[in-house]
Amino acid sequence: MLRLPPAPTTLRDDPSNRLGLDFTAEAARFPALGYGIVDIHSHINGLSASAIWAPIAKAYGVEKTFSMTRLEDLPALRERFGNAIEFIAVPDWYAADKRAGHGSDFLARIEKYHELGTRIVKFWNAPRFIDFGLEAGDKDLLALDGSMRIEQMKLAERLGMICMTHVADPDTWFAAKYTDHARYGRKLDHYTPLRRVLDRFAMPWIAAHLGGFPEDLDFLDRLLEAHPNLNLDTSATKWMVRELGRHSRDEVVSFLEKWRGRIMFGTDTVTTDEHLHQGDKLSEMGKKAASRESAHDLYASRYWALRMMWEGSGEVVSPISDPDLAMVEPNKYTPHDAPMLRGLELPADLLRVLYRDAALALVARGATAIA
């Protein structure tokens, strides 16, 4: 039995390792599964950072990773990691012309990704797309059911690709960040466009981060029931640990059993060479680490927490700080606090479907459609 470790007497002021764990030694504590894990959702970028990430992923049992990697970096990462990495098509987020970068230029990039073997295309539609659109002069620029996206989905359909999307955001964000309902709408409003494209395009879909709604498994149950082409991934470690920990084990296991084969493991691991440097001009994601050592713990902590949640027994405070707690209850939490991580002890056969079989079956269906 894999038991979660006891909490130390004193927690460290380290947002990726509050428990002071030796993540290299911890990797060896996990039981041999007899198969490799497939991570369907990650963002592997940076040649130096990816060199730190790769042995960590391997140590935690990850055999294949699907990554939203810059098109320009695909050849180098493919040469370095071979079949251990597959790619997901994404736009050029740094394009000076936002309309072209997410419109006609993205169409061209999807074609190029496909030529390089990519079989999944990602449409990012967190509520922040509204801010992004306004900056580009069009609030609905990235609307999931907007004309620009529809053309991209038509292309994906012609190419036989799978579509992935990030819809909505945590309840905590709607409580604290998206309070302007005239601008952002309410959380449920973001599922109307998703339902429209799921009905219009029959190719397989992946809704990231448990469909953006791990807070409400009943809602996800109805969504999956209504849309047979929809699948979910379990990426976004802090979000999953916090919200799935609020459900009973029976609720989570029952949900996974009912939708066996349509729920896939993901981490949302993000690597960037920014993690290896200190500085004031780093991106928000780049500020999450500032050295090789802190980058190591940043990446390893995600695999550790997720595998402990799915496989472990008992509970311990998460080693990863979760600022969302303080965002909604500032009188109770600080930005360094974290929720309890509760082990779900999934049955071995269900764990294999979550970790591997569901993703491989989905990708195989996509490959069949192309053929």
N, C-alpha and C positions, 0 to 999 in steps of 0.2 A: 504494500500500500504506500502510495506517495503522499506523505503528510506535509502540509505547509509548515515552515519553520516557526518557532516561537518568536514573538517580537522582542527586539533587544530592549534593555532597560532605557537606553538613550537613543533617540532617533537622530540620524545625521541630517545636516542641512544640505542635502544633495537631492535635487529634484528627480534624478533618475535612480537613486540608490539610497533611500532613506533608511533602509535596514542594514546597510553596510555589508551587503552580500558579496561574496567572491563568485561572480557570475560564471567564470570558467569552471570552477569546482562544482557549482550548482548544476551546470549542464550535465555533468556525469551522474548526477543523482536521478535523472529521469530514466524510467525503464526503457529498455529497447523495445521498439514498437514492431519491428519486423517489416517495416515499409517506410518509405520516405514521405515526409509531409509536403503538400503543395500549398504555397502561399499565393493566393489568387490576387492579392492587392498590396502593392508596395510602390515605393518611389525611390529607385536606386539610381543615384547620380553621383558624379565625381569619381575620378579614377583612384585618388588616394583614399577617400572615404569608403568606397566600395571594397577596397582591399582589406579594410578593417572589418567590414560587415560580413564578407563571404565566409570566413572561418567560423564566425559566430553562428550564422544561419545553419551551417553544416553541423556544428556541435549540438545545436538544439533540434536536429533531426530534419531540417528543411532540405528537401532534395531538389525542388524546382520552385522558382519565384517568378511571378508575373509582375512586371514593373512598368510604371509610367515614367519612362526615361526619355530625355531629349532625343529627338530624331538624329541630331548630329553626333550623338555619343553611342548610338547603337553598334556600329562596327567595332569600336574598341571594346565595349563590354561583351559583345558576342565572342570576340576573339579571346578575351580573358576567361570568361566563365562558361563558354560552350552551351550545352543544352540545359545547364542548371538555371538559365535565365531566359524568360520569354518576355515579349514586350506588348505594351498597351498603347495605342495611338492617342496622342494628346496634342493640342495646339501649341504654338509658340507663345508662351505667356509673356515673353519679353518683346514681342513685336511692337514697333512704334505706332503702327496703324492698327488699332485694336479691331476695327471693323473688318479689315482685310485679314488680319491675323487669325480671327475666329470665324471668318467666312470663307472667301475663295481660297485663301492660303491654306486653311485647314483642310479643305477638300483635296488640295494637291498633296498635303502632307499625309492624309489618310491613304491616298494611293501609294505614296512612297513607303510608308510603314508596311502596307500590305505586300509590296514587292519584296520587302526585306523579311517577310514571314510572319508579320503581326496579324493576329486573328481577332483581336478585341479592340474596340474604340471606346474612349471615355468621354462622356458629356458631363462636365461639372456644373451642377445646378443647386449648390447651396444658396441660401437667400442672399448671400453677399454678391451674387451675380447682378443683383439690382444696382448695387453701388458701382460695380465694375461697368455696367452698361451706362449709367448716368455719367460716369467719367468720360465715356466714349461718345456721349451725346444721344444715347438711346436706351431708356430704361429697360426695354424688353429685348435688348440685343442678344442676350444669351438665354432667352426663354426656351424651355425644353420643347414646347410645341410651337415655337416661332418658325418663320419661314426659313431662316438660315439653318437652324438645327434640322428641320425636315429634309432639306436638300442633303445634308450630311448623312442622315439616317437612310435616305434613299440610296446613296452611294454605298454605305455599309451593307445594305440589303443586297445590292447588286454584287458586291464582292464576297458575300457569304460570311460577313463578320458578326461577331457577338457584340452587343452594346452594353456598356457599363455606365451607370450614372450615380452621382451623389445628389440625393434629394433631401431637402430640409436640413435640420441641424438638431443638436440636443435640446431638450425641453429647457435646460438651464439657459441656453442662449436666447430662446424666445422669451424667457422670463426677465432677462437682464440686458440683452443686446438689441433684440428686435422688437422693442416696445412700441415703435412707431408703426402701428398696424396699417395706416394709410400707405406707408411706403413698402413694408415687407409682407403685409397680410398676416394671417395666422398660420400656424404650422400645417393644419389640415389643408389649407388652400394650395400648398405646394404639391399635393398629391393629385390634384385634378389634371394638370398637364401630364404627369406621369401616366395616369390611367389612359389618357388619350393616345399617347404614343405606344403604349403597350397594346392597345386595341388595334392601332393602325399598322404596326410593324410586328410581324409574327416571329421574327428571329429571336433567339434566346436573349434575355436581358439579365443583367446582374445589378441589383440595387445595393450599393455599398453600405457598410456600417449597419447591418441588419435593417436595410431599407430606410435608414434614418430614424427608426422608431423602436429601439430596444426597450424603451419605456413602456410600450403597450403591445404585448404579444398578441392580444386579441385582435387589435387592428391589423397586425401583420398577417394573422391567420386569415382574415377576411380578404386582404389584398392578394395573398397567394391563391386563395380559393377562386377569386374572380379572374385571375390572370395566369393561365397555365404556363406561359412563356417566361414568367418571372422567377428569378433565383436571387438569393441574398448572400452576401458575404459578411463575415463577423469581424471585420477590421475596425481599427480605432480603439487601441488598448484601454486608455483611460475611460472612454465612454462605455465600453463593454463591461469593464470591471465594476464601474459605478452602478450602472443601471441593471445589469443582469444579477448583480448581488442583491438587488432589492426584490427580486422574484424568488419564490421558493424553488428548491431543486426540482421538485416534482413538476412545477410549471414549465421550467426550462427544458427538462428532459422530455416531457410530453410534447412540447412544441417541436423539438428537434426530431423526435420519433415520427410525428405526423408528417413532417415535411422532409423526411429523410431523402437525401439525394438532391435537394434544392437549396440546402444551406451549406456554404463552403467556408473553410478557414481562410482568414486573411489577417494581416497585422497592421497595415498602413505604415510600415517602417519607412522612414525618410532618411536617406543619406545624402550628404552634400559636403563638398570640400570646405565649406564655410565652418563646419563643425571642428575643424582642426586649427582654427585661429581665433584670437581675441580681437575685438574691434567694435567701434561704435556704429559702423555703417553696414553691419550685417543685417540680413533679412530676419524677420521674426522667427522663422524656423531655424535659421543659422545660429541664432543666439542660444539654442538649446544645448550646445556643447561648445567647448573652447580649447580642446586638446585631444590627442589620440586616446588618452585614458577616459576622458569624459564621453567622447564619442562611442567608445567601446561599451560603456555602461548604458548609454542612451539606447543603443541598438539591442544589446543583450537583455535589458530589462523588459522590453516588449515581448520577446519570445518567452522569457521566464514567467512573466505574469499571465500570459495567455495560456501557456501549457499548464501552469499550476491551477488556473481557474477551471480548465476543461477536465484535467486528469486528477487533481489533488483532492485531499480530504482536509477538513478543518477550516480554519480561517486565520488570517493575520492582516494587519494593516498593509495596504499596498505599498510597495517600495517606490512608487511613482507619484510625485505630487500632482494633485488635481485641483487647479485654481478655480474650476467651476463651482466647487463647494463654497468657496469664499465669495464668489460672484453673486450667488443667490442668498447666502446667509453670512454676511460679513461679520456679524456679531458673534457667530459661533465658530467660524473657521478662519484660518489664514491661508494665503495662496500656497503655502508649503504643506498644508495638510492633505490627507488622502483618505479615501473610503476603505472599508474592509474588503479584502479579497477573499471570496468564499469559494472553496473547492466544490466542483459539481460531480466529480467521480463518474464521468460518463461511461456507460457500458462499452466494452472493448469493440464490439461490432459497430456501434453507432459512432464511436470515436474515429474509426477508420474511414467511415463514409464522410464525416465532417472534414477530417484532415487530408483526405486523398481522393477517394473514389468519386465523390460528387464533382469535383473540379475536373478530373480527367475525363469523366463521362460527358460533361458539358462541352469541353473543348473538342472531344471526339465528334460530338454531334455537329459542332460548327464546321469541323473539317469535312464531314460527310456532306454537309450542305454545299460546301465549295466544290467538292468533287462532282 
